[in-house]
Amino acid sequence: MFEGLPRSEIEYLIEEWCVDMTHAERNRLIMKRRHIDGLTYEKLGEEFELSTIQVKNIVRQCNERLKGKTV
């Protein structure tokens, strides 16, 4: 999804568009850990004490918000 974008731009997009949702701060952290740090869904689940399915749903929902967004 963010191929070729610098880290700063990815962080900006996540901060700008992953808002106005339940647990927005947690979701932004999950997105950064997934897309910038490359953690697996399983590792994210352990880190945030969520199931793998919950993490996948959060990432999917945030990705939907980010589709087509550019700086």
Gaussian input, Z-matrix of N, CA and C with variables (Angstrom, degrees):
# hf/3-21g

backbone

0 1
 N
 C     1     B1
 C     2     B2     1     A1
 N     3     B3     2     A2     1     D1
 C     4     B4     3     A3     2     D2
 C     5     B5     4     A4     3     D3
 N     6     B6     5     A5     4     D4
 C     7     B7     6     A6     5     D5
 C     8     B8     7     A7     6     D6
 N     9     B9     8     A8     7     D7
 C    10    B10     9     A9     8     D8
 C    11    B11    10    A10     9     D9
 N    12    B12    11    A11    10    D10
 C    13    B13    12    A12    11    D11
 C    14    B14    13    A13    12    D12
 N    15    B15    14    A14    13    D13
 C    16    B16    15    A15    14    D14
 C    17    B17    16    A16    15    D15
 N    18    B18    17    A17    16    D16
 C    19    B19    18    A18    17    D17
 C    20    B20    19    A19    18    D18
 N    21    B21    20    A20    19    D19
 C    22    B22    21    A21    20    D20
 C    23    B23    22    A22    21    D21
 N    24    B24    23    A23    22    D22
 C    25    B25    24    A24    23    D23
 C    26    B26    25    A25    24    D24
 N    27    B27    26    A26    25    D25
 C    28    B28    27    A27    26    D26
 C    29    B29    28    A28    27    D27
 N    30    B30    29    A29    28    D28
 C    31    B31    30    A30    29    D29
 C    32    B32    31    A31    30    D30
 N    33    B33    32    A32    31    D31
 C    34    B34    33    A33    32    D32
 C    35    B35    34    A34    33    D33
 N    36    B36    35    A35    34    D34
 C    37    B37    36    A36    35    D35
 C    38    B38    37    A37    36    D36
 N    39    B39    38    A38    37    D37
 C    40    B40    39    A39    38    D38
 C    41    B41    40    A40    39    D39
 N    42    B42    41    A41    40    D40
 C    43    B43    42    A42    41    D41
 C    44    B44    43    A43    42    D42
 N    45    B45    44    A44    43    D43
 C    46    B46    45    A45    44    D44
 C    47    B47    46    A46    45    D45
 N    48    B48    47    A47    46    D46
 C    49    B49    48    A48    47    D47
 C    50    B50    49    A49    48    D48
 N    51    B51    50    A50    49    D49
 C    52    B52    51    A51    50    D50
 C    53    B53    52    A52    51    D51
 N    54    B54    53    A53    52    D52
 C    55    B55    54    A54    53    D53
 C    56    B56    55    A55    54    D54
 N    57    B57    56    A56    55    D55
 C    58    B58    57    A57    56    D56
 C    59    B59    58    A58    57    D57
 N    60    B60    59    A59    58    D58
 C    61    B61    60    A60    59    D59
 C    62    B62    61    A61    60    D60
 N    63    B63    62    A62    61    D61
 C    64    B64    63    A63    62    D62
 C    65    B65    64    A64    63    D63
 N    66    B66    65    A65    64    D64
 C    67    B67    66    A66    65    D65
 C    68    B68    67    A67    66    D66
 N    69    B69    68    A68    67    D67
 C    70    B70    69    A69    68    D68
 C    71    B71    70    A70    69    D69
 N    72    B72    71    A71    70    D70
 C    73    B73    72    A72    71    D71
 C    74    B74    73    A73    72    D72
 N    75    B75    74    A74    73    D73
 C    76    B76    75    A75    74    D74
 C    77    B77    76    A76    75    D75
 N    78    B78    77    A77    76    D76
 C    79    B79    78    A78    77    D77
 C    80    B80    79    A79    78    D78
 N    81    B81    80    A80    79    D79
 C    82    B82    81    A81    80    D80
 C    83    B83    82    A82    81    D81
 N    84    B84    83    A83    82    D82
 C    85    B85    84    A84    83    D83
 C    86    B86    85    A85    84    D84
 N    87    B87    86    A86    85    D85
 C    88    B88    87    A87    86    D86
 C    89    B89    88    A88    87    D87
 N    90    B90    89    A89    88    D88
 C    91    B91    90    A90    89    D89
 C    92    B92    91    A91    90    D90
 N    93    B93    92    A92    91    D91
 C    94    B94    93    A93    92    D92
 C    95    B95    94    A94    93    D93
 N    96    B96    95    A95    94    D94
 C    97    B97    96    A96    95    D95
 C    98    B98    97    A97    96    D96
 N    99    B99    98    A98    97    D97
 C   100   B100    99    A99    98    D98
 C   101   B101   100   A100    99    D99
 N   102   B102   101   A101   100   D100
 C   103   B103   102   A102   101   D101
 C   104   B104   103   A103   102   D102
 N   105   B105   104   A104   103   D103
 C   106   B106   105   A105   104   D104
 C   107   B107   106   A106   105   D105
 N   108   B108   107   A107   106   D106
 C   109   B109   108   A108   107   D107
 C   110   B110   109   A109   108   D108
 N   111   B111   110   A110   109   D109
 C   112   B112   111   A111   110   D110
 C   113   B113   112   A112   111   D111
 N   114   B114   113   A113   112   D112
 C   115   B115   114   A114   113   D113
 C   116   B116   115   A115   114   D114
 N   117   B117   116   A116   115   D115
 C   118   B118   117   A117   116   D116
 C   119   B119   118   A118   117   D117
 N   120   B120   119   A119   118   D118
 C   121   B121   120   A120   119   D119
 C   122   B122   121   A121   120   D120
 N   123   B123   122   A122   121   D121
 C   124   B124   123   A123   122   D122
 C   125   B125   124   A124   123   D123
 N   126   B126   125   A125   124   D124
 C   127   B127   126   A126   125   D125
 C   128   B128   127   A127   126   D126
 N   129   B129   128   A128   127   D127
 C   130   B130   129   A129   128   D128
 C   131   B131   130   A130   129   D129
 N   132   B132   131   A131   130   D130
 C   133   B133   132   A132   131   D131
 C   134   B134   133   A133   132   D132
 N   135   B135   134   A134   133   D133
 C   136   B136   135   A135   134   D134
 C   137   B137   136   A136   135   D135
 N   138   B138   137   A137   136   D136
 C   139   B139   138   A138   137   D137
 C   140   B140   139   A139   138   D138
 N   141   B141   140   A140   139   D139
 C   142   B142   141   A141   140   D140
 C   143   B143   142   A142   141   D141
 N   144   B144   143   A143   142   D142
 C   145   B145   144   A144   143   D143
 C   146   B146   145   A145   144   D144
 N   147   B147   146   A146   145   D145
 C   148   B148   147   A147   146   D146
 C   149   B149   148   A148   147   D147
 N   150   B150   149   A149   148   D148
 C   151   B151   150   A150   149   D149
 C   152   B152   151   A151   150   D150
 N   153   B153   152   A152   151   D151
 C   154   B154   153   A153   152   D152
 C   155   B155   154   A154   153   D153
 N   156   B156   155   A155   154   D154
 C   157   B157   156   A156   155   D155
 C   158   B158   157   A157   156   D156
 N   159   B159   158   A158   157   D157
 C   160   B160   159   A159   158   D158
 C   161   B161   160   A160   159   D159
 N   162   B162   161   A161   160   D160
 C   163   B163   162   A162   161   D161
 C   164   B164   163   A163   162   D162
 N   165   B165   164   A164   163   D163
 C   166   B166   165   A165   164   D164
 C   167   B167   166   A166   165   D165
 N   168   B168   167   A167   166   D166
 C   169   B169   168   A168   167   D167
 C   170   B170   169   A169   168   D168
 N   171   B171   170   A170   169   D169
 C   172   B172   171   A171   170   D170
 C   173   B173   172   A172   171   D171
 N   174   B174   173   A173   172   D172
 C   175   B175   174   A174   173   D173
 C   176   B176   175   A175   174   D174
 N   177   B177   176   A176   175   D175
 C   178   B178   177   A177   176   D176
 C   179   B179   178   A178   177   D177
 N   180   B180   179   A179   178   D178
 C   181   B181   180   A180   179   D179
 C   182   B182   181   A181   180   D180
 N   183   B183   182   A182   181   D181
 C   184   B184   183   A183   182   D182
 C   185   B185   184   A184   183   D183
 N   186   B186   185   A185   184   D184
 C   187   B187   186   A186   185   D185
 C   188   B188   187   A187   186   D186
 N   189   B189   188   A188   187   D187
 C   190   B190   189   A189   188   D188
 C   191   B191   190   A190   189   D189
 N   192   B192   191   A191   190   D190
 C   193   B193   192   A192   191   D191
 C   194   B194   193   A193   192   D192
 N   195   B195   194   A194   193   D193
 C   196   B196   195   A195   194   D194
 C   197   B197   196   A196   195   D195
 N   198   B198   197   A197   196   D196
 C   199   B199   198   A198   197   D197
 C   200   B200   199   A199   198   D198
 N   201   B201   200   A200   199   D199
 C   202   B202   201   A201   200   D200
 C   203   B203   202   A202   201   D201
 N   204   B204   203   A203   202   D202
 C   205   B205   204   A204   203   D203
 C   206   B206   205   A205   204   D204
 N   207   B207   206   A206   205   D205
 C   208   B208   207   A207   206   D206
 C   209   B209   208   A208   207   D207
 N   210   B210   209   A209   208   D208
 C   211   B211   210   A210   209   D209
 C   212   B212   211   A211   210   D210

   B1=1.4380
   B2=1.5260
   B3=1.3199
   B4=1.4584
   B5=1.5291
   B6=1.3115
   B7=1.4547
   B8=1.5260
   B9=1.3168
   B10=1.4560
   B11=1.5195
   B12=1.3251
   B13=1.4604
   B14=1.5253
   B15=1.3181
   B16=1.4655
   B17=1.5325
   B18=1.3074
   B19=1.4638
   B20=1.5281
   B21=1.3254
   B22=1.4654
   B23=1.5238
   B24=1.3166
   B25=1.4602
   B26=1.5336
   B27=1.3231
   B28=1.4691
   B29=1.5218
   B30=1.3270
   B31=1.4610
   B32=1.5291
   B33=1.3297
   B34=1.4600
   B35=1.5295
   B36=1.3140
   B37=1.4614
   B38=1.5257
   B39=1.3264
   B40=1.4643
   B41=1.5287
   B42=1.3276
   B43=1.4645
   B44=1.5284
   B45=1.3122
   B46=1.4596
   B47=1.5249
   B48=1.3290
   B49=1.4603
   B50=1.5198
   B51=1.3004
   B52=1.4699
   B53=1.5232
   B54=1.3211
   B55=1.4604
   B56=1.5242
   B57=1.3112
   B58=1.4627
   B59=1.5236
   B60=1.3043
   B61=1.4515
   B62=1.5210
   B63=1.3161
   B64=1.4502
   B65=1.5240
   B66=1.3072
   B67=1.4681
   B68=1.5288
   B69=1.3231
   B70=1.4636
   B71=1.5302
   B72=1.3205
   B73=1.4670
   B74=1.5272
   B75=1.3209
   B76=1.4660
   B77=1.5239
   B78=1.3220
   B79=1.4611
   B80=1.5194
   B81=1.3283
   B82=1.4707
   B83=1.5209
   B84=1.3283
   B85=1.4716
   B86=1.5337
   B87=1.3100
   B88=1.4695
   B89=1.5222
   B90=1.3295
   B91=1.4677
   B92=1.5279
   B93=1.3143
   B94=1.4648
   B95=1.5204
   B96=1.3306
   B97=1.4658
   B98=1.5275
   B99=1.3191
   B100=1.4682
   B101=1.5316
   B102=1.3248
   B103=1.4568
   B104=1.5263
   B105=1.3055
   B106=1.4641
   B107=1.5256
   B108=1.3280
   B109=1.4638
   B110=1.5213
   B111=1.3411
   B112=1.4565
   B113=1.5154
   B114=1.3307
   B115=1.4598
   B116=1.5243
   B117=1.3079
   B118=1.4607
   B119=1.5236
   B120=1.3206
   B121=1.4651
   B122=1.5219
   B123=1.3201
   B124=1.4606
   B125=1.5270
   B126=1.3297
   B127=1.4699
   B128=1.5250
   B129=1.3310
   B130=1.4615
   B131=1.5246
   B132=1.3192
   B133=1.4554
   B134=1.5093
   B135=1.3192
   B136=1.4638
   B137=1.5237
   B138=1.3188
   B139=1.4630
   B140=1.5313
   B141=1.3329
   B142=1.4615
   B143=1.5272
   B144=1.3329
   B145=1.4664
   B146=1.5278
   B147=1.3321
   B148=1.4597
   B149=1.5156
   B150=1.3319
   B151=1.4580
   B152=1.5331
   B153=1.3088
   B154=1.4652
   B155=1.5250
   B156=1.3122
   B157=1.4710
   B158=1.5298
   B159=1.3185
   B160=1.4609
   B161=1.5318
   B162=1.3248
   B163=1.4625
   B164=1.5266
   B165=1.3204
   B166=1.4601
   B167=1.5260
   B168=1.3207
   B169=1.4617
   B170=1.5291
   B171=1.3151
   B172=1.4631
   B173=1.5194
   B174=1.3302
   B175=1.4682
   B176=1.5302
   B177=1.3222
   B178=1.4673
   B179=1.5228
   B180=1.3255
   B181=1.4651
   B182=1.5284
   B183=1.3057
   B184=1.4690
   B185=1.5256
   B186=1.3214
   B187=1.4544
   B188=1.5208
   B189=1.3359
   B190=1.4696
   B191=1.5302
   B192=1.3264
   B193=1.4656
   B194=1.5280
   B195=1.3384
   B196=1.4623
   B197=1.5205
   B198=1.3239
   B199=1.4647
   B200=1.5234
   B201=1.3182
   B202=1.4518
   B203=1.5065
   B204=1.3258
   B205=1.4642
   B206=1.5156
   B207=1.3026
   B208=1.4564
   B209=1.5134
   B210=1.3102
   B211=1.4659
   B212=1.5069
   A1=112.22
   A2=118.17
   A3=122.14
   A4=112.85
   A5=116.86
   A6=120.61
   A7=110.57
   A8=115.30
   A9=121.32
   A10=115.58
   A11=118.24
   A12=120.32
   A13=110.14
   A14=116.67
   A15=118.74
   A16=110.70
   A17=114.70
   A18=121.65
   A19=111.96
   A20=116.78
   A21=120.62
   A22=111.72
   A23=117.48
   A24=120.96
   A25=111.10
   A26=116.08
   A27=120.04
   A28=109.63
   A29=116.63
   A30=120.58
   A31=110.54
   A32=117.01
   A33=120.48
   A34=110.83
   A35=116.79
   A36=120.66
   A37=111.64
   A38=116.10
   A39=120.09
   A40=110.30
   A41=117.37
   A42=120.88
   A43=111.66
   A44=116.93
   A45=121.80
   A46=113.05
   A47=117.85
   A48=120.48
   A49=115.05
   A50=119.28
   A51=120.88
   A52=109.13
   A53=114.91
   A54=122.74
   A55=108.24
   A56=116.28
   A57=122.13
   A58=112.46
   A59=116.09
   A60=121.34
   A61=108.36
   A62=116.08
   A63=120.28
   A64=108.92
   A65=117.35
   A66=123.50
   A67=111.60
   A68=117.30
   A69=121.82
   A70=112.79
   A71=117.68
   A72=120.08
   A73=110.77
   A74=116.54
   A75=120.30
   A76=110.25
   A77=116.89
   A78=120.86
   A79=111.62
   A80=117.11
   A81=119.44
   A82=110.49
   A83=116.40
   A84=119.44
   A85=110.60
   A86=116.72
   A87=120.16
   A88=110.09
   A89=116.87
   A90=120.40
   A91=111.78
   A92=117.06
   A93=119.94
   A94=110.88
   A95=116.18
   A96=119.63
   A97=110.86
   A98=117.42
   A99=121.67
   A100=110.98
   A101=117.02
   A102=120.51
   A103=114.43
   A104=118.16
   A105=119.90
   A106=110.78
   A107=116.08
   A108=120.12
   A109=113.38
   A110=117.17
   A111=121.15
   A112=115.93
   A113=118.00
   A114=119.43
   A115=111.35
   A116=115.95
   A117=121.37
   A118=109.19
   A119=115.56
   A120=120.44
   A121=110.27
   A122=116.60
   A123=120.98
   A124=110.91
   A125=117.02
   A126=121.02
   A127=110.61
   A128=116.20
   A129=119.77
   A130=110.98
   A131=116.52
   A132=120.56
   A133=111.69
   A134=116.53
   A135=120.77
   A136=110.70
   A137=116.44
   A138=121.11
   A139=112.64
   A140=116.45
   A141=120.89
   A142=113.10
   A143=116.01
   A144=122.61
   A145=111.65
   A146=114.77
   A147=123.41
   A148=108.17
   A149=116.57
   A150=119.14
   A151=108.99
   A152=115.45
   A153=120.79
   A154=110.46
   A155=116.86
   A156=120.93
   A157=110.35
   A158=118.04
   A159=120.68
   A160=111.07
   A161=116.37
   A162=120.57
   A163=110.22
   A164=117.26
   A165=120.24
   A166=110.93
   A167=117.49
   A168=121.19
   A169=111.55
   A170=117.10
   A171=121.38
   A172=110.07
   A173=116.66
   A174=120.80
   A175=110.26
   A176=117.07
   A177=120.40
   A178=110.98
   A179=116.85
   A180=120.89
   A181=111.41
   A182=116.34
   A183=119.74
   A184=110.97
   A185=117.27
   A186=120.30
   A187=111.08
   A188=117.09
   A189=120.79
   A190=110.53
   A191=116.25
   A192=120.41
   A193=111.41
   A194=116.25
   A195=120.51
   A196=114.49
   A197=117.58
   A198=120.42
   A199=110.95
   A200=115.48
   A201=121.47
   A202=115.68
   A203=118.04
   A204=121.15
   A205=109.58
   A206=116.46
   A207=121.55
   A208=108.91
   A209=115.90
   A210=120.92
   A211=108.55
   D1=-38.05
   D2=-176.96
   D3=-110.97
   D4=26.07
   D5=-176.20
   D6=-56.48
   D7=129.99
   D8=175.65
   D9=83.15
   D10=-5.13
   D11=179.53
   D12=-88.17
   D13=142.00
   D14=176.22
   D15=-70.39
   D16=157.34
   D17=-178.72
   D18=-53.23
   D19=-43.22
   D20=-177.77
   D21=-61.58
   D22=-37.06
   D23=179.61
   D24=-71.46
   D25=-39.23
   D26=177.11
   D27=-62.37
   D28=-46.19
   D29=179.37
   D30=-60.85
   D31=-42.24
   D32=179.34
   D33=-60.65
   D34=-47.65
   D35=-178.94
   D36=-60.37
   D37=-43.88
   D38=179.21
   D39=-63.40
   D40=-46.26
   D41=-179.65
   D42=-63.88
   D43=-37.43
   D44=-175.52
   D45=-76.40
   D46=-36.96
   D47=-169.52
   D48=-109.78
   D49=-16.16
   D50=178.58
   D51=-96.44
   D52=64.90
   D53=-179.22
   D54=-130.50
   D55=179.55
   D56=177.32
   D57=53.77
   D58=41.14
   D59=175.95
   D60=-140.70
   D61=158.84
   D62=177.21
   D63=-59.95
   D64=135.20
   D65=178.56
   D66=59.18
   D67=42.05
   D68=-176.02
   D69=-57.28
   D70=-44.38
   D71=-178.42
   D72=-62.76
   D73=-46.40
   D74=177.56
   D75=-59.78
   D76=-43.85
   D77=-178.54
   D78=-63.67
   D79=-38.47
   D80=176.99
   D81=-64.27
   D82=-40.89
   D83=177.96
   D84=-63.34
   D85=-42.40
   D86=177.90
   D87=-60.23
   D88=-45.41
   D89=-179.55
   D90=-62.22
   D91=-41.51
   D92=178.42
   D93=-64.88
   D94=-44.94
   D95=-179.84
   D96=-63.72
   D97=-33.99
   D98=-179.46
   D99=-76.16
   D100=-52.35
   D101=-171.59
   D102=-87.00
   D103=-25.78
   D104=179.94
   D105=-98.75
   D106=-46.77
   D107=-176.94
   D108=-89.57
   D109=-14.65
   D110=174.85
   D111=76.08
   D112=21.96
   D113=179.34
   D114=-67.80
   D115=149.27
   D116=177.24
   D117=-76.99
   D118=164.19
   D119=176.50
   D120=-60.14
   D121=-38.17
   D122=-178.92
   D123=-64.49
   D124=-45.52
   D125=179.74
   D126=-65.09
   D127=-39.28
   D128=177.35
   D129=-63.51
   D130=-40.77
   D131=177.21
   D132=-58.72
   D133=-44.02
   D134=178.14
   D135=-64.03
   D136=-46.28
   D137=-177.21
   D138=-62.62
   D139=-40.65
   D140=-175.68
   D141=-101.97
   D142=7.22
   D143=179.32
   D144=54.86
   D145=50.29
   D146=177.82
   D147=-128.40
   D148=161.36
   D149=174.52
   D150=-76.36
   D151=160.26
   D152=176.81
   D153=-58.43
   D154=-40.12
   D155=179.70
   D156=-64.06
   D157=-41.53
   D158=177.75
   D159=-61.09
   D160=-43.35
   D161=179.50
   D162=-63.83
   D163=-44.49
   D164=178.89
   D165=-60.20
   D166=-40.30
   D167=178.77
   D168=-65.03
   D169=-41.53
   D170=178.35
   D171=-62.32
   D172=-47.57
   D173=-179.83
   D174=-62.82
   D175=-41.74
   D176=179.32
   D177=-62.31
   D178=-46.05
   D179=-179.62
   D180=-62.60
   D181=-43.44
   D182=179.02
   D183=-67.86
   D184=-40.14
   D185=178.17
   D186=-60.77
   D187=-37.44
   D188=177.77
   D189=-60.94
   D190=-40.60
   D191=178.46
   D192=-66.64
   D193=-30.38
   D194=-174.82
   D195=-89.18
   D196=-12.62
   D197=-177.48
   D198=-56.64
   D199=126.88
   D200=176.35
   D201=78.84
   D202=2.60
   D203=179.32
   D204=-85.65
   D205=136.62
   D206=174.67
   D207=-137.02
   D208=161.20
   D209=178.82
   D210=-85.74

